[in-house]
């Protein structure tokens, strides 16, 4: 079981989709993903900067870094449940498995009602519904490419978004 002693949860993430801009001495480029929640909040609150990003492009998402199989931690506030997962077009073939936590530090694998590791079969560039009985209300989640027994290393960083309800 992974623990989150060094990683910080990210919520939300923001993709720059309109024009490049600078904020707080940092340059943001077109199609760049911003993970810093403080910067995102300031950008969305700014009357000038908020017009330079598509606010529909704020997602609950994780990233699996290049050469790894496990994502960062996503914190989902309130009574959030996961409805579906969005698999990117560039994806090193591998199913998804999940780890959840109530405290953001101690994670456990997600199992289904048959006591099998809950596995989502992936298809590139797709949105895949998630079983609401498995992902009722989740506080912290990590995504793994592959299974616990056979992780699949991603060839490049992969951005994985969730639709929530």
FIKOLZA-1660 file (N, C-alpha, C; in steps of 0.1 Angstrom, whole numbers, plus 5000, padded with zeros to 4 digits):
% residues 165
   i   px   py   pz ch aa at
   1 5008 4988 5000  A  X  N
   1 5000 5000 5000  A  X CA
   1 5009 5012 5000  A  X  C
   2 5006 5022 4991  A  X  N
   2 5014 5034 4991  A  X CA
   2 5010 5043 5002  A  X  C
   3 5020 5051 5006  A  X  N
   3 5016 5062 5015  A  X CA
   3 5020 5075 5009  A  X  C
   4 5014 5086 5013  A  X  N
   4 5016 5099 5007  A  X CA
   4 5024 5108 5017  A  X  C
   5 5036 5104 5020  A  X  N
   5 5043 5113 5030  A  X CA
   5 5049 5125 5023  A  X  C
   6 5052 5124 5010  A  X  N
   6 5059 5135 5003  A  X CA
   6 5050 5142 4993  A  X  C
   7 5040 5136 4987  A  X  N
   7 5032 5142 4976  A  X CA
   7 5021 5150 4983  A  X  C
   8 5017 5161 4976  A  X  N
   8 5006 5169 4981  A  X CA
   8 4994 5166 4971  A  X  C
   9 4982 5166 4977  A  X  N
   9 4971 5165 4968  A  X CA
   9 4968 5177 4959  A  X  C
  10 4964 5175 4948  A  X  N
  10 4961 5186 4938  A  X CA
  10 4946 5187 4936  A  X  C
  11 4940 5198 4937  A  X  N
  11 4927 5200 4933  A  X CA
  11 4924 5215 4932  A  X  C
  12 4919 5219 4921  A  X  N
  12 4918 5212 4909  A  X CA
  12 4931 5214 4901  A  X  C
  13 4931 5210 4888  A  X  N
  13 4941 5214 4879  A  X CA
  13 4935 5222 4868  A  X  C
  14 4943 5230 4861  A  X  N
  14 4938 5239 4851  A  X CA
  14 4947 5238 4838  A  X  C
  15 4940 5237 4827  A  X  N
  15 4948 5236 4814  A  X CA
  15 4946 5250 4807  A  X  C
  16 4957 5256 4803  A  X  N
  16 4957 5269 4796  A  X CA
  16 4953 5266 4782  A  X  C
  17 4942 5272 4778  A  X  N
  17 4936 5269 4764  A  X CA
  17 4934 5281 4755  A  X  C
  18 4936 5292 4760  A  X  N
  18 4934 5304 4752  A  X CA
  18 4947 5310 4747  A  X  C
  19 4953 5318 4755  A  X  N
  19 4966 5324 4752  A  X CA
  19 4976 5323 4763  A  X  C
  20 4989 5323 4759  A  X  N
  20 4999 5322 4770  A  X CA
  20 4998 5335 4778  A  X  C
  21 5002 5334 4791  A  X  N
  21 5002 5346 4800  A  X CA
  21 5012 5344 4811  A  X  C
  22 5015 5355 4818  A  X  N
  22 5024 5354 4830  A  X CA
  22 5016 5357 4842  A  X  C
  23 5019 5351 4853  A  X  N
  23 5013 5354 4866  A  X CA
  23 5024 5351 4877  A  X  C
  24 5026 5361 4886  A  X  N
  24 5035 5360 4897  A  X CA
  24 5049 5355 4892  A  X  C
  25 5054 5362 4882  A  X  N
  25 5067 5359 4876  A  X CA
  25 5068 5345 4870  A  X  C
  26 5057 5338 4867  A  X  N
  26 5058 5325 4860  A  X CA
  26 5051 5326 4847  A  X  C
  27 5057 5321 4836  A  X  N
  27 5051 5321 4823  A  X CA
  27 5043 5309 4821  A  X  C
  28 5031 5310 4817  A  X  N
  28 5023 5298 4814  A  X CA
  28 5020 5298 4799  A  X  C
  29 5023 5286 4793  A  X  N
  29 5022 5285 4778  A  X CA
  29 5009 5278 4774  A  X  C
  30 5005 5280 4761  A  X  N
  30 4993 5273 4756  A  X CA
  30 4995 5258 4758  A  X  C
  31 4984 5252 4762  A  X  N
  31 4983 5237 4765  A  X CA
  31 4991 5233 4777  A  X  C
  32 4996 5242 4785  A  X  N
  32 5003 5238 4797  A  X CA
  32 4993 5235 4808  A  X  C
  33 4996 5225 4816  A  X  N
  33 4987 5222 4827  A  X CA
  33 4993 5228 4840  A  X  C
  34 4984 5235 4848  A  X  N
  34 4988 5241 4860  A  X CA
  34 4983 5233 4872  A  X  C
  35 4992 5229 4881  A  X  N
  35 4988 5220 4892  A  X CA
  35 4987 5228 4906  A  X  C
  36 4993 5239 4907  A  X  N
  36 4994 5246 4919  A  X CA
  36 4980 5252 4923  A  X  C
  37 4974 5247 4934  A  X  N
  37 4960 5252 4937  A  X CA
  37 4960 5267 4941  A  X  C
  38 4971 5272 4946  A  X  N
  38 4971 5286 4950  A  X CA
  38 4971 5295 4937  A  X  C
  39 4980 5291 4928  A  X  N
  39 4980 5298 4915  A  X CA
  39 4967 5297 4908  A  X  C
  40 4961 5285 4907  A  X  N
  40 4948 5284 4901  A  X CA
  40 4937 5293 4907  A  X  C
  41 4937 5293 4920  A  X  N
  41 4927 5301 4927  A  X CA
  41 4929 5316 4923  A  X  C
  42 4941 5320 4923  A  X  N
  42 4944 5334 4920  A  X CA
  42 4941 5338 4906  A  X  C
  43 4944 5329 4897  A  X  N
  43 4942 5331 4882  A  X CA
  43 4926 5332 4880  A  X  C
  44 4919 5323 4886  A  X  N
  44 4904 5323 4884  A  X CA
  44 4898 5335 4890  A  X  C
  45 4904 5340 4901  A  X  N
  45 4898 5351 4908  A  X CA
  45 4902 5365 4901  A  X  C
  46 4912 5365 4893  A  X  N
  46 4916 5377 4887  A  X CA
  46 4907 5380 4875  A  X  C
  47 4902 5392 4875  A  X  N
  47 4893 5396 4864  A  X CA
  47 4901 5397 4850  A  X  C
  48 4914 5400 4851  A  X  N
  48 4922 5400 4839  A  X CA
  48 4926 5386 4834  A  X  C
  49 4932 5378 4844  A  X  N
  49 4937 5365 4840  A  X CA
  49 4926 5355 4837  A  X  C
  50 4915 5356 4844  A  X  N
  50 4904 5346 4842  A  X CA
  50 4899 5346 4828  A  X  C
  51 4900 5357 4821  A  X  N
  51 4895 5358 4807  A  X CA
  51 4905 5351 4798  A  X  C
  52 4917 5348 4803  A  X  N
  52 4927 5341 4794  A  X CA
  52 4928 5326 4796  A  X  C
  53 4919 5321 4804  A  X  N
  53 4918 5306 4805  A  X CA
  53 4903 5302 4803  A  X  C
  54 4901 5291 4798  A  X  N
  54 4888 5285 4797  A  X CA
  54 4884 5279 4810  A  X  C
  55 4875 5285 4817  A  X  N
  55 4871 5280 4830  A  X CA
  55 4865 5266 4830  A  X  C
  56 4860 5262 4818  A  X  N
  56 4855 5248 4817  A  X CA
  56 4866 5238 4817  A  X  C
  57 4879 5243 4816  A  X  N
  57 4890 5235 4816  A  X CA
  57 4897 5233 4830  A  X  C
  58 4889 5234 4840  A  X  N
  58 4893 5232 4854  A  X CA
  58 4888 5218 4857  A  X  C
  59 4897 5209 4860  A  X  N
  59 4894 5195 4862  A  X CA
  59 4899 5189 4875  A  X  C
  60 4892 5179 4879  A  X  N
  60 4897 5170 4890  A  X CA
  60 4906 5160 4882  A  X  C
  61 4919 5160 4884  A  X  N
  61 4928 5152 4876  A  X CA
  61 4940 5148 4884  A  X  C
  62 4947 5138 4878  A  X  N
  62 4960 5133 4883  A  X CA
  62 4969 5132 4872  A  X  C
  63 4982 5131 4875  A  X  N
  63 4992 5129 4865  A  X CA
  63 5001 5117 4869  A  X  C
  64 5003 5107 4860  A  X  N
  64 5012 5097 4862  A  X CA
  64 5025 5102 4855  A  X  C
  65 5036 5104 4863  A  X  N
  65 5048 5109 4856  A  X CA
  65 5054 5099 4847  A  X  C
  66 5062 5104 4837  A  X  N
  66 5069 5096 4828  A  X CA
  66 5078 5086 4835  A  X  C
  67 5078 5073 4831  A  X  N
  67 5086 5063 4837  A  X CA
  67 5081 5057 4850  A  X  C
  68 5068 5061 4853  A  X  N
  68 5062 5056 4866  A  X CA
  68 5048 5050 4863  A  X  C
  69 5043 5043 4872  A  X  N
  69 5029 5038 4871  A  X CA
  69 5019 5043 4880  A  X  C
  70 5023 5051 4890  A  X  N
  70 5014 5056 4901  A  X CA
  70 5013 5071 4900  A  X  C
  71 5001 5076 4901  A  X  N
  71 4998 5090 4900  A  X CA
  71 5001 5097 4913  A  X  C
  72 5000 5111 4912  A  X  N
  72 4999 5119 4924  A  X CA
  72 4986 5116 4931  A  X  C
  73 4984 5123 4942  A  X  N
  73 4971 5121 4949  A  X CA
  73 4962 5132 4946  A  X  C
  74 4949 5129 4944  A  X  N
  74 4939 5139 4941  A  X CA
  74 4930 5139 4953  A  X  C
  75 4928 5151 4959  A  X  N
  75 4919 5154 4970  A  X CA
  75 4905 5158 4964  A  X  C
  76 4894 5152 4968  A  X  N
  76 4881 5155 4964  A  X CA
  76 4873 5160 4976  A  X  C
  77 4870 5173 4976  A  X  N
  77 4863 5179 4988  A  X CA
  77 4849 5175 4988  A  X  C
  78 4843 5176 5001  A  X  N
  78 4829 5174 5003  A  X CA
  78 4824 5160 5000  A  X  C
  79 4812 5159 4995  A  X  N
  79 4806 5146 4991  A  X CA
  79 4807 5143 4977  A  X  C
  80 4820 5142 4972  A  X  N
  80 4822 5140 4958  A  X CA
  80 4823 5125 4955  A  X  C
  81 4816 5121 4944  A  X  N
  81 4818 5107 4939  A  X CA
  81 4823 5108 4925  A  X  C
  82 4830 5098 4921  A  X  N
  82 4836 5097 4908  A  X CA
  82 4826 5090 4898  A  X  C
  83 4824 5097 4887  A  X  N
  83 4814 5092 4877  A  X CA
  83 4821 5085 4865  A  X  C
  84 4832 5091 4861  A  X  N
  84 4840 5085 4850  A  X CA
  84 4854 5090 4850  A  X  C
  85 4862 5083 4842  A  X  N
  85 4876 5086 4841  A  X CA
  85 4879 5089 4826  A  X  C
  86 4887 5099 4823  A  X  N
  86 4891 5102 4809  A  X CA
  86 4905 5098 4807  A  X  C
  87 4906 5089 4797  A  X  N
  87 4919 5083 4793  A  X CA
  87 4925 5092 4782  A  X  C
  88 4938 5096 4782  A  X  N
  88 4943 5104 4772  A  X CA
  88 4946 5096 4759  A  X  C
  89 4947 5104 4748  A  X  N
  89 4950 5098 4735  A  X CA
  89 4963 5091 4735  A  X  C
  90 4973 5097 4742  A  X  N
  90 4986 5091 4743  A  X CA
  90 4987 5083 4756  A  X  C
  91 4985 5070 4755  A  X  N
  91 4985 5062 4767  A  X CA
  91 4992 5049 4765  A  X  C
  92 5002 5046 4773  A  X  N
  92 5009 5033 4773  A  X CA
  92 4999 5023 4777  A  X  C
  93 4995 5013 4769  A  X  N
  93 4984 5004 4771  A  X CA
  93 4986 4997 4785  A  X  C
  94 4976 4998 4793  A  X  N
  94 4975 4992 4806  A  X CA
  94 4962 4996 4812  A  X  C
  95 4956 4986 4820  A  X  N
  95 4944 4989 4827  A  X CA
  95 4946 4998 4838  A  X  C
  96 4936 5004 4845  A  X  N
  96 4937 5012 4856  A  X CA
  96 4933 5005 4869  A  X  C
  97 4940 5007 4880  A  X  N
  97 4936 5003 4893  A  X CA
  97 4937 5015 4902  A  X  C
  98 4931 5014 4914  A  X  N
  98 4930 5026 4922  A  X CA
  98 4934 5023 4937  A  X  C
  99 4938 5034 4943  A  X  N
  99 4940 5034 4958  A  X CA
  99 4933 5045 4963  A  X  C
 100 4926 5044 4975  A  X  N
 100 4919 5055 4981  A  X CA
 100 4924 5056 4996  A  X  C
 101 4920 5067 5002  A  X  N
 101 4924 5070 5015  A  X CA
 101 4914 5080 5022  A  X  C
 102 4913 5079 5035  A  X  N
 102 4904 5088 5042  A  X CA
 102 4912 5100 5048  A  X  C
 103 4926 5098 5049  A  X  N
 103 4934 5108 5055  A  X CA
 103 4945 5114 5046  A  X  C
 104 4946 5109 5034  A  X  N
 104 4955 5114 5024  A  X CA
 104 4970 5109 5027  A  X  C
 105 4971 5100 5036  A  X  N
 105 4985 5095 5039  A  X CA
 105 4985 5079 5037  A  X  C
 106 4976 5072 5043  A  X  N
 106 4975 5058 5043  A  X CA
 106 4965 5053 5032  A  X  C
 107 4970 5047 5022  A  X  N
 107 4962 5043 5010  A  X CA
 107 4960 5028 5010  A  X  C
 108 4948 5024 5005  A  X  N
 108 4945 5009 5003  A  X CA
 108 4940 5007 4989  A  X  C
 109 4942 4995 4984  A  X  N
 109 4937 4992 4971  A  X CA
 109 4922 4991 4971  A  X  C
 110 4916 4994 4960  A  X  N
 110 4902 4994 4958  A  X CA
 110 4898 4980 4953  A  X  C
 111 4888 4974 4960  A  X  N
 111 4883 4960 4956  A  X CA
 111 4868 4961 4952  A  X  C
 112 4864 4952 4944  A  X  N
 112 4849 4952 4941  A  X CA
 112 4842 4942 4950  A  X  C
 113 4829 4940 4948  A  X  N
 113 4821 4932 4957  A  X CA
 113 4825 4917 4957  A  X  C
 114 4832 4913 4947  A  X  N
 114 4837 4899 4946  A  X CA
 114 4851 4898 4953  A  X  C
 115 4856 4909 4959  A  X  N
 115 4869 4909 4965  A  X CA
 115 4881 4908 4955  A  X  C
 116 4878 4913 4942  A  X  N
 116 4889 4913 4932  A  X CA
 116 4893 4928 4931  A  X  C
 117 4906 4930 4928  A  X  N
 117 4911 4943 4926  A  X CA
 117 4903 4950 4915  A  X  C
 118 4897 4962 4919  A  X  N
 118 4888 4969 4909  A  X CA
 118 4897 4974 4898  A  X  C
 119 4894 4969 4885  A  X  N
 119 4902 4972 4874  A  X CA
 119 4893 4978 4863  A  X  C
 120 4898 4989 4857  A  X  N
 120 4891 4995 4846  A  X CA
 120 4899 4992 4833  A  X  C
 121 4893 4985 4824  A  X  N
 121 4900 4983 4811  A  X CA
 121 4900 4996 4803  A  X  C
 122 4911 5000 4798  A  X  N
 122 4913 5013 4792  A  X CA
 122 4912 5012 4777  A  X  C
 123 4908 5023 4771  A  X  N
 123 4908 5025 4757  A  X CA
 123 4913 5039 4755  A  X  C
 124 4923 5041 4746  A  X  N
 124 4929 5055 4745  A  X CA
 124 4918 5065 4740  A  X  C
 125 4920 5077 4745  A  X  N
 125 4912 5088 4740  A  X CA
 125 4897 5085 4743  A  X  C
 126 4894 5081 4755  A  X  N
 126 4880 5077 4758  A  X CA
 126 4876 5082 4772  A  X  C
 127 4863 5082 4775  A  X  N
 127 4857 5084 4788  A  X CA
 127 4851 5071 4792  A  X  C
 128 4855 5066 4804  A  X  N
 128 4850 5053 4808  A  X CA
 128 4842 5055 4821  A  X  C
 129 4830 5050 4822  A  X  N
 129 4822 5052 4834  A  X CA
 129 4828 5043 4845  A  X  C
 130 4826 5048 4858  A  X  N
 130 4831 5041 4870  A  X CA
 130 4819 5036 4877  A  X  C
 131 4820 5025 4884  A  X  N
 131 4809 5019 4891  A  X CA
 131 4806 5027 4904  A  X  C
 132 4794 5033 4905  A  X  N
 132 4791 5041 4917  A  X CA
 132 4791 5033 4930  A  X  C
 133 4789 5020 4929  A  X  N
 133 4789 5013 4942  A  X CA
 133 4804 5011 4947  A  X  C
 134 4813 5013 4938  A  X  N
 134 4827 5012 4942  A  X CA
 134 4833 5025 4946  A  X  C
 135 4829 5036 4939  A  X  N
 135 4834 5049 4941  A  X CA
 135 4824 5059 4947  A  X  C
 136 4816 5054 4957  A  X  N
 136 4806 5063 4963  A  X CA
 136 4811 5077 4966  A  X  C
 137 4816 5079 4978  A  X  N
 137 4822 5091 4982  A  X CA
 137 4836 5088 4985  A  X  C
 138 4845 5095 4978  A  X  N
 138 4860 5093 4979  A  X CA
 138 4866 5106 4983  A  X  C
 139 4875 5106 4993  A  X  N
 139 4883 5118 4997  A  X CA
 139 4896 5120 4990  A  X  C
 140 4904 5109 4990  A  X  N
 140 4917 5109 4983  A  X CA
 140 4918 5097 4974  A  X  C
 141 4924 5099 4962  A  X  N
 141 4925 5088 4953  A  X CA
 141 4939 5089 4945  A  X  C
 142 4944 5077 4943  A  X  N
 142 4956 5076 4934  A  X CA
 142 4952 5066 4923  A  X  C
 143 4958 5068 4911  A  X  N
 143 4955 5059 4900  A  X CA
 143 4968 5052 4897  A  X  C
 144 4967 5039 4894  A  X  N
 144 4978 5031 4889  A  X CA
 144 4976 5026 4876  A  X  C
 145 4986 5027 4867  A  X  N
 145 4985 5020 4854  A  X CA
 145 4990 5006 4856  A  X  C
 146 4981 4997 4852  A  X  N
 146 4983 4983 4855  A  X CA
 146 4977 4978 4868  A  X  C
 147 4981 4967 4873  A  X  N
 147 4976 4962 4886  A  X CA
 147 4987 4962 4896  A  X  C
 148 4984 4960 4908  A  X  N
 148 4994 4960 4919  A  X CA
 148 5005 4949 4916  A  X  C
 149 5000 4938 4911  A  X  N
 149 5010 4927 4908  A  X CA
 149 5018 4930 4895  A  X  C
 150 5012 4937 4886  A  X  N
 150 5019 4940 4873  A  X CA
 150 5017 4954 4869  A  X  C
 151 5024 4964 4875  A  X  N
 151 5022 4978 4871  A  X CA
 151 5027 4980 4857  A  X  C
 152 5022 4990 4850  A  X  N
 152 5026 4993 4836  A  X CA
 152 5032 5007 4837  A  X  C
 153 5045 5008 4834  A  X  N
 153 5051 5021 4834  A  X CA
 153 5047 5029 4822  A  X  C
 154 5044 5042 4824  A  X  N
 154 5040 5051 4813  A  X CA
 154 5052 5057 4806  A  X  C
 155 5052 5057 4793  A  X  N
 155 5063 5062 4785  A  X CA
 155 5065 5077 4786  A  X  C
 156 5055 5084 4789  A  X  N
 156 5055 5099 4791  A  X CA
 156 5045 5102 4802  A  X  C
 157 5046 5115 4807  A  X  N
 157 5036 5119 4817  A  X CA
 157 5022 5119 4811  A  X  C
 158 5013 5113 4819  A  X  N
 158 4999 5111 4814  A  X CA
 158 4989 5119 4824  A  X  C
 159 4981 5127 4818  A  X  N
 159 4971 5135 4824  A  X CA
 159 4958 5127 4824  A  X  C
 160 4953 5124 4836  A  X  N
 160 4940 5115 4837  A  X CA
 160 4930 5124 4844  A  X  C
 161 4919 5127 4838  A  X  N
 161 4909 5135 4844  A  X CA
 161 4897 5126 4849  A  X  C
 162 4890 5132 4858  A  X  N
 162 4878 5125 4864  A  X CA
 162 4866 5134 4862  A  X  C
 163 4854 5128 4858  A  X  N
 163 4842 5135 4859  A  X CA
 163 4836 5131 4872  A  X  C
 164 4830 5141 4880  A  X  N
 164 4825 5139 4893  A  X CA
 164 4811 5143 4893  A  X  C
 165 4804 5138 4904  A  X  N
 165 4790 5143 4907  A  X CA
 165 4788 5145 4921  A  X  C
% end
